[in-house]
Amino acid sequence: MGFRRESRRITLAFDDPELNGLEVVTRSVPLGTFMAMLDSSSDAAKTTQLFQDFADNALLSWNLEAEDGTPVEPTLAGMKTQDTDFMLTIVKTWLDAIGSATGPLVGASSNGNTSDYQH
């Protein structure tokens, strides 16, 4: 029986006080998708693909509402109704979150013995 790892859910946190209350839930993506998204972000002609990949592969939900109070769908179509700088902030925050370490590694062994491994 093999090891199965589920994709990690990431709730984005924003430093900008104007975004207080915004909840965006995303997920991790395979390394190949992540690398393609990073490549896309460096070429202005591929920006559309970056947003498409984010919408299709990472964006799970958000509590975003339009000015009239109707929910904005967490899709590319919904993203397209928002200000560019706002969506760039969300995608950049996700890229930063997924590219960063997930926290400290598991603590050291408590038995005090060392491994017999030699390299």
MODELLER restraints for C-alpha pairs under 7 A, 6 or more apart:
rsr = mdl.restraints
at = mdl.atoms
rsr.add(forms.Gaussian(group=physical.xy_distance, feature=features.Distance(at['CA:7:A'], at['CA:27:A']), mean=6.29, stdev=0.5))
rsr.add(forms.Gaussian(group=physical.xy_distance, feature=features.Distance(at['CA:7:A'], at['CA:28:A']), mean=5.49, stdev=0.5))
rsr.add(forms.Gaussian(group=physical.xy_distance, feature=features.Distance(at['CA:7:A'], at['CA:29:A']), mean=6.94, stdev=0.5))
rsr.add(forms.Gaussian(group=physical.xy_distance, feature=features.Distance(at['CA:8:A'], at['CA:27:A']), mean=5.42, stdev=0.5))
rsr.add(forms.Gaussian(group=physical.xy_distance, feature=features.Distance(at['CA:8:A'], at['CA:28:A']), mean=5.19, stdev=0.5))
rsr.add(forms.Gaussian(group=physical.xy_distance, feature=features.Distance(at['CA:9:A'], at['CA:25:A']), mean=6.90, stdev=0.5))
rsr.add(forms.Gaussian(group=physical.xy_distance, feature=features.Distance(at['CA:9:A'], at['CA:26:A']), mean=5.73, stdev=0.5))
rsr.add(forms.Gaussian(group=physical.xy_distance, feature=features.Distance(at['CA:9:A'], at['CA:27:A']), mean=4.25, stdev=0.5))
rsr.add(forms.Gaussian(group=physical.xy_distance, feature=features.Distance(at['CA:9:A'], at['CA:28:A']), mean=6.42, stdev=0.5))
rsr.add(forms.Gaussian(group=physical.xy_distance, feature=features.Distance(at['CA:10:A'], at['CA:25:A']), mean=5.74, stdev=0.5))
rsr.add(forms.Gaussian(group=physical.xy_distance, feature=features.Distance(at['CA:10:A'], at['CA:26:A']), mean=5.04, stdev=0.5))
rsr.add(forms.Gaussian(group=physical.xy_distance, feature=features.Distance(at['CA:10:A'], at['CA:27:A']), mean=5.39, stdev=0.5))
rsr.add(forms.Gaussian(group=physical.xy_distance, feature=features.Distance(at['CA:11:A'], at['CA:24:A']), mean=5.74, stdev=0.5))
rsr.add(forms.Gaussian(group=physical.xy_distance, feature=features.Distance(at['CA:11:A'], at['CA:25:A']), mean=4.45, stdev=0.5))
rsr.add(forms.Gaussian(group=physical.xy_distance, feature=features.Distance(at['CA:11:A'], at['CA:26:A']), mean=6.18, stdev=0.5))
rsr.add(forms.Gaussian(group=physical.xy_distance, feature=features.Distance(at['CA:12:A'], at['CA:23:A']), mean=6.89, stdev=0.5))
rsr.add(forms.Gaussian(group=physical.xy_distance, feature=features.Distance(at['CA:12:A'], at['CA:24:A']), mean=5.52, stdev=0.5))
rsr.add(forms.Gaussian(group=physical.xy_distance, feature=features.Distance(at['CA:12:A'], at['CA:25:A']), mean=6.36, stdev=0.5))
rsr.add(forms.Gaussian(group=physical.xy_distance, feature=features.Distance(at['CA:12:A'], at['CA:93:A']), mean=6.83, stdev=0.5))
rsr.add(forms.Gaussian(group=physical.xy_distance, feature=features.Distance(at['CA:12:A'], at['CA:94:A']), mean=6.54, stdev=0.5))
rsr.add(forms.Gaussian(group=physical.xy_distance, feature=features.Distance(at['CA:22:A'], at['CA:63:A']), mean=6.41, stdev=0.5))
rsr.add(forms.Gaussian(group=physical.xy_distance, feature=features.Distance(at['CA:22:A'], at['CA:64:A']), mean=6.78, stdev=0.5))
rsr.add(forms.Gaussian(group=physical.xy_distance, feature=features.Distance(at['CA:23:A'], at['CA:62:A']), mean=5.38, stdev=0.5))
rsr.add(forms.Gaussian(group=physical.xy_distance, feature=features.Distance(at['CA:23:A'], at['CA:63:A']), mean=5.66, stdev=0.5))
rsr.add(forms.Gaussian(group=physical.xy_distance, feature=features.Distance(at['CA:24:A'], at['CA:61:A']), mean=6.03, stdev=0.5))
rsr.add(forms.Gaussian(group=physical.xy_distance, feature=features.Distance(at['CA:24:A'], at['CA:62:A']), mean=4.37, stdev=0.5))
rsr.add(forms.Gaussian(group=physical.xy_distance, feature=features.Distance(at['CA:24:A'], at['CA:63:A']), mean=6.97, stdev=0.5))
rsr.add(forms.Gaussian(group=physical.xy_distance, feature=features.Distance(at['CA:25:A'], at['CA:59:A']), mean=6.49, stdev=0.5))
rsr.add(forms.Gaussian(group=physical.xy_distance, feature=features.Distance(at['CA:25:A'], at['CA:60:A']), mean=5.57, stdev=0.5))
rsr.add(forms.Gaussian(group=physical.xy_distance, feature=features.Distance(at['CA:25:A'], at['CA:61:A']), mean=5.24, stdev=0.5))
rsr.add(forms.Gaussian(group=physical.xy_distance, feature=features.Distance(at['CA:25:A'], at['CA:62:A']), mean=6.06, stdev=0.5))
rsr.add(forms.Gaussian(group=physical.xy_distance, feature=features.Distance(at['CA:26:A'], at['CA:58:A']), mean=5.04, stdev=0.5))
rsr.add(forms.Gaussian(group=physical.xy_distance, feature=features.Distance(at['CA:26:A'], at['CA:59:A']), mean=4.56, stdev=0.5))
rsr.add(forms.Gaussian(group=physical.xy_distance, feature=features.Distance(at['CA:26:A'], at['CA:60:A']), mean=5.09, stdev=0.5))
rsr.add(forms.Gaussian(group=physical.xy_distance, feature=features.Distance(at['CA:27:A'], at['CA:58:A']), mean=4.96, stdev=0.5))
rsr.add(forms.Gaussian(group=physical.xy_distance, feature=features.Distance(at['CA:27:A'], at['CA:59:A']), mean=6.79, stdev=0.5))
rsr.add(forms.Gaussian(group=physical.xy_distance, feature=features.Distance(at['CA:28:A'], at['CA:58:A']), mean=6.47, stdev=0.5))
rsr.add(forms.Gaussian(group=physical.xy_distance, feature=features.Distance(at['CA:28:A'], at['CA:98:A']), mean=6.36, stdev=0.5))
rsr.add(forms.Gaussian(group=physical.xy_distance, feature=features.Distance(at['CA:29:A'], at['CA:57:A']), mean=6.70, stdev=0.5))
rsr.add(forms.Gaussian(group=physical.xy_distance, feature=features.Distance(at['CA:29:A'], at['CA:58:A']), mean=6.62, stdev=0.5))
rsr.add(forms.Gaussian(group=physical.xy_distance, feature=features.Distance(at['CA:37:A'], at['CA:50:A']), mean=5.25, stdev=0.5))
rsr.add(forms.Gaussian(group=physical.xy_distance, feature=features.Distance(at['CA:40:A'], at['CA:46:A']), mean=4.90, stdev=0.5))
rsr.add(forms.Gaussian(group=physical.xy_distance, feature=features.Distance(at['CA:40:A'], at['CA:47:A']), mean=5.83, stdev=0.5))
rsr.add(forms.Gaussian(group=physical.xy_distance, feature=features.Distance(at['CA:40:A'], at['CA:49:A']), mean=6.67, stdev=0.5))
rsr.add(forms.Gaussian(group=physical.xy_distance, feature=features.Distance(at['CA:40:A'], at['CA:50:A']), mean=5.52, stdev=0.5))
rsr.add(forms.Gaussian(group=physical.xy_distance, feature=features.Distance(at['CA:41:A'], at['CA:47:A']), mean=5.78, stdev=0.5))
rsr.add(forms.Gaussian(group=physical.xy_distance, feature=features.Distance(at['CA:41:A'], at['CA:50:A']), mean=6.26, stdev=0.5))
rsr.add(forms.Gaussian(group=physical.xy_distance, feature=features.Distance(at['CA:52:A'], at['CA:76:A']), mean=6.12, stdev=0.5))
rsr.add(forms.Gaussian(group=physical.xy_distance, feature=features.Distance(at['CA:55:A'], at['CA:75:A']), mean=5.36, stdev=0.5))
rsr.add(forms.Gaussian(group=physical.xy_distance, feature=features.Distance(at['CA:55:A'], at['CA:76:A']), mean=5.35, stdev=0.5))
rsr.add(forms.Gaussian(group=physical.xy_distance, feature=features.Distance(at['CA:59:A'], at['CA:74:A']), mean=6.51, stdev=0.5))
rsr.add(forms.Gaussian(group=physical.xy_distance, feature=features.Distance(at['CA:60:A'], at['CA:74:A']), mean=6.78, stdev=0.5))
rsr.add(forms.Gaussian(group=physical.xy_distance, feature=features.Distance(at['CA:61:A'], at['CA:74:A']), mean=5.61, stdev=0.5))
rsr.add(forms.Gaussian(group=physical.xy_distance, feature=features.Distance(at['CA:62:A'], at['CA:74:A']), mean=6.43, stdev=0.5))
rsr.add(forms.Gaussian(group=physical.xy_distance, feature=features.Distance(at['CA:64:A'], at['CA:71:A']), mean=6.08, stdev=0.5))
rsr.add(forms.Gaussian(group=physical.xy_distance, feature=features.Distance(at['CA:64:A'], at['CA:72:A']), mean=5.61, stdev=0.5))
rsr.add(forms.Gaussian(group=physical.xy_distance, feature=features.Distance(at['CA:65:A'], at['CA:71:A']), mean=4.31, stdev=0.5))
rsr.add(forms.Gaussian(group=physical.xy_distance, feature=features.Distance(at['CA:65:A'], at['CA:72:A']), mean=5.15, stdev=0.5))
rsr.add(forms.Gaussian(group=physical.xy_distance, feature=features.Distance(at['CA:66:A'], at['CA:72:A']), mean=6.06, stdev=0.5))
rsr.add(forms.Gaussian(group=physical.xy_distance, feature=features.Distance(at['CA:72:A'], at['CA:78:A']), mean=5.48, stdev=0.5))
rsr.add(forms.Gaussian(group=physical.xy_distance, feature=features.Distance(at['CA:79:A'], at['CA:87:A']), mean=6.83, stdev=0.5))
